[in-house]
Amino acid sequence: MLFHLYGPEPEARIELCLRIDLEFQSYS
């Protein structure tokens, strides 16, 4: 996951990346 690249709001970025990961899992 790439949340550590995205800057000053780590909690929000982690939640966003988790959501993206779930979407990719549902596509595959």
N, CA, C and O atoms as a CHARMM CRD file, in Angstrom:
* protein
*
  112
    1    1 MET  N      0.83700  -1.20500   0.00000 PROA 1      0.00000
    2    1 MET  CA     0.00000   0.00000   0.00000 PROA 1      0.00000
    3    1 MET  C      0.86900   1.25200   0.00000 PROA 1      0.00000
    4    1 MET  O      2.02700   1.22200   0.41600 PROA 1      0.00000
    5    2 LEU  N      0.29600   2.34200  -0.46900 PROA 2      0.00000
    6    2 LEU  CA     1.08300   3.53900  -0.73900 PROA 2      0.00000
    7    2 LEU  C      0.79600   4.68500   0.22300 PROA 2      0.00000
    8    2 LEU  O      1.21100   5.81500  -0.03100 PROA 2      0.00000
    9    3 PHE  N      0.09600   4.41800   1.32100 PROA 3      0.00000
   10    3 PHE  CA    -0.34300   5.53100   2.16800 PROA 3      0.00000
   11    3 PHE  C      0.82800   6.35000   2.71000 PROA 3      0.00000
   12    3 PHE  O      0.67000   7.54300   2.97000 PROA 3      0.00000
   13    4 HSD  N      2.00700   5.73000   2.88600 PROA 4      0.00000
   14    4 HSD  CA     3.15000   6.46100   3.42300 PROA 4      0.00000
   15    4 HSD  C      3.70700   7.47900   2.43700 PROA 4      0.00000
   16    4 HSD  O      4.53600   8.30800   2.81500 PROA 4      0.00000
   17    5 LEU  N      3.26800   7.43400   1.17200 PROA 5      0.00000
   18    5 LEU  CA     3.72500   8.39900   0.17300 PROA 5      0.00000
   19    5 LEU  C      2.87600   9.66400   0.13900 PROA 5      0.00000
   20    5 LEU  O      3.26600  10.64700  -0.49100 PROA 5      0.00000
   21    6 TYR  N      1.72800   9.65800   0.80400 PROA 6      0.00000
   22    6 TYR  CA     0.73400  10.67200   0.50200 PROA 6      0.00000
   23    6 TYR  C      0.69500  11.87700   1.42600 PROA 6      0.00000
   24    6 TYR  O     -0.09600  12.79200   1.20100 PROA 6      0.00000
   25    7 GLY  N      1.53600  11.90300   2.47100 PROA 7      0.00000
   26    7 GLY  CA     1.62300  13.15800   3.18700 PROA 7      0.00000
   27    7 GLY  C      0.87800  13.25000   4.50200 PROA 7      0.00000
   28    7 GLY  O      0.71600  12.24900   5.20000 PROA 7      0.00000
   29    8 PRO  N      0.41800  14.45700   4.84700 PROA 8      0.00000
   30    8 PRO  CA     0.24100  14.87500   6.23600 PROA 8      0.00000
   31    8 PRO  C     -1.01000  14.37700   6.94500 PROA 8      0.00000
   32    8 PRO  O     -1.20800  14.70700   8.11400 PROA 8      0.00000
   33    9 GLU  N     -1.86700  13.59300   6.28300 PROA 9      0.00000
   34    9 GLU  CA    -3.04300  13.06400   6.97700 PROA 9      0.00000
   35    9 GLU  C     -3.01400  11.54700   6.93100 PROA 9      0.00000
   36    9 GLU  O     -3.80600  10.94800   6.20400 PROA 9      0.00000
   37   10 PRO  N     -2.12300  10.90100   7.68600 PROA 10     0.00000
   38   10 PRO  CA    -1.90800   9.46100   7.54000 PROA 10     0.00000
   39   10 PRO  C     -3.15400   8.62700   7.81000 PROA 10     0.00000
   40   10 PRO  O     -3.38000   7.63200   7.12100 PROA 10     0.00000
   41   11 GLU  N     -3.96500   9.00100   8.78900 PROA 11     0.00000
   42   11 GLU  CA    -5.14700   8.18500   9.08300 PROA 11     0.00000
   43   11 GLU  C     -6.11800   8.18600   7.91200 PROA 11     0.00000
   44   11 GLU  O     -6.61000   7.13100   7.51100 PROA 11     0.00000
   45   12 ALA  N     -6.39700   9.36500   7.36000 PROA 12     0.00000
   46   12 ALA  CA    -7.30900   9.44900   6.21900 PROA 12     0.00000
   47   12 ALA  C     -6.73300   8.71100   5.01600 PROA 12     0.00000
   48   12 ALA  O     -7.46500   8.04200   4.28600 PROA 12     0.00000
   49   13 ARG  N     -5.41500   8.83400   4.80800 PROA 13     0.00000
   50   13 ARG  CA    -4.78700   8.15900   3.66600 PROA 13     0.00000
   51   13 ARG  C     -4.82400   6.64900   3.83600 PROA 13     0.00000
   52   13 ARG  O     -5.04900   5.92100   2.86900 PROA 13     0.00000
   53   14 ILE  N     -4.60600   6.17600   5.05200 PROA 14     0.00000
   54   14 ILE  CA    -4.68400   4.73800   5.29800 PROA 14     0.00000
   55   14 ILE  C     -6.09700   4.23400   5.00900 PROA 14     0.00000
   56   14 ILE  O     -6.26700   3.20200   4.36000 PROA 14     0.00000
   57   15 GLU  N     -7.10000   4.95200   5.48400 PROA 15     0.00000
   58   15 GLU  CA    -8.48400   4.52500   5.23500 PROA 15     0.00000
   59   15 GLU  C     -8.78200   4.50700   3.74300 PROA 15     0.00000
   60   15 GLU  O     -9.41600   3.57500   3.24900 PROA 15     0.00000
   61   16 LEU  N     -8.33000   5.53300   3.02100 PROA 16     0.00000
   62   16 LEU  CA    -8.52700   5.58800   1.57700 PROA 16     0.00000
   63   16 LEU  C     -7.85100   4.40500   0.89300 PROA 16     0.00000
   64   16 LEU  O     -8.44700   3.77100   0.02300 PROA 16     0.00000
   65   17 CYS  N     -6.61100   4.10200   1.27900 PROA 17     0.00000
   66   17 CYS  CA    -5.89800   2.99800   0.64400 PROA 17     0.00000
   67   17 CYS  C     -6.54300   1.65700   0.97300 PROA 17     0.00000
   68   17 CYS  O     -6.59100   0.77300   0.11800 PROA 17     0.00000
   69   18 LEU  N     -7.03700   1.49400   2.18800 PROA 18     0.00000
   70   18 LEU  CA    -7.74800   0.26100   2.51000 PROA 18     0.00000
   71   18 LEU  C     -8.98500   0.11400   1.63900 PROA 18     0.00000
   72   18 LEU  O     -9.29300  -0.97800   1.16200 PROA 18     0.00000
   73   19 ARG  N     -9.68700   1.21600   1.43600 PROA 19     0.00000
   74   19 ARG  CA   -10.87600   1.18500   0.58800 PROA 19     0.00000
   75   19 ARG  C    -10.50500   0.80800  -0.84700 PROA 19     0.00000
   76   19 ARG  O    -11.19800   0.00800  -1.47500 PROA 19     0.00000
   77   20 ILE  N     -9.42200   1.37500  -1.36500 PROA 20     0.00000
   78   20 ILE  CA    -8.94900   1.04500  -2.71300 PROA 20     0.00000
   79   20 ILE  C     -8.56600  -0.42800  -2.78900 PROA 20     0.00000
   80   20 ILE  O     -8.90800  -1.10700  -3.75800 PROA 20     0.00000
   81   21 ASP  N     -7.85800  -0.93100  -1.77300 PROA 21     0.00000
   82   21 ASP  CA    -7.48800  -2.35100  -1.75400 PROA 21     0.00000
   83   21 ASP  C     -8.72600  -3.24000  -1.79600 PROA 21     0.00000
   84   21 ASP  O     -8.73400  -4.24500  -2.50700 PROA 21     0.00000
   85   22 LEU  N     -9.76200  -2.89400  -1.05600 PROA 22     0.00000
   86   22 LEU  CA   -10.98800  -3.69200  -1.06900 PROA 22     0.00000
   87   22 LEU  C    -11.63700  -3.66000  -2.44900 PROA 22     0.00000
   88   22 LEU  O    -12.15200  -4.67700  -2.91400 PROA 22     0.00000
   89   23 GLU  N    -11.61800  -2.49900  -3.11000 PROA 23     0.00000
   90   23 GLU  CA   -12.19600  -2.42600  -4.44600 PROA 23     0.00000
   91   23 GLU  C    -11.41200  -3.29300  -5.42400 PROA 23     0.00000
   92   23 GLU  O    -12.00800  -3.98200  -6.25200 PROA 23     0.00000
   93   24 PHE  N    -10.08400  -3.26700  -5.34000 PROA 24     0.00000
   94   24 PHE  CA    -9.27900  -4.10400  -6.22800 PROA 24     0.00000
   95   24 PHE  C     -9.52400  -5.58500  -5.96100 PROA 24     0.00000
   96   24 PHE  O     -9.55400  -6.38400  -6.89700 PROA 24     0.00000
   97   25 GLN  N     -9.69900  -5.95500  -4.70500 PROA 25     0.00000
   98   25 GLN  CA    -9.98700  -7.35700  -4.39200 PROA 25     0.00000
   99   25 GLN  C    -11.33100  -7.77400  -4.99900 PROA 25     0.00000
  100   25 GLN  O    -11.46700  -8.88900  -5.50100 PROA 25     0.00000
  101   26 SER  N    -12.31000  -6.89000  -4.95300 PROA 26     0.00000
  102   26 SER  CA   -13.61800  -7.24800  -5.50300 PROA 26     0.00000
  103   26 SER  C    -13.59800  -7.30000  -7.03100 PROA 26     0.00000
  104   26 SER  O    -14.41900  -7.99500  -7.63000 PROA 26     0.00000
  105   27 TYR  N    -12.67800  -6.58100  -7.66900 PROA 27     0.00000
  106   27 TYR  CA   -12.55700  -6.67000  -9.12400 PROA 27     0.00000
  107   27 TYR  C    -11.93300  -7.98000  -9.58200 PROA 27     0.00000
  108   27 TYR  O    -12.27300  -8.49900 -10.64500 PROA 27     0.00000
  109   28 SER  N    -11.02100  -8.50900  -8.78100 PROA 28     0.00000
  110   28 SER  CA   -10.28000  -9.69600  -9.22100 PROA 28     0.00000
  111   28 SER  C    -11.00600 -11.01200  -8.92600 PROA 28     0.00000
  112   28 SER  O    -10.49300 -12.08500  -9.24500 PROA 28     0.00000
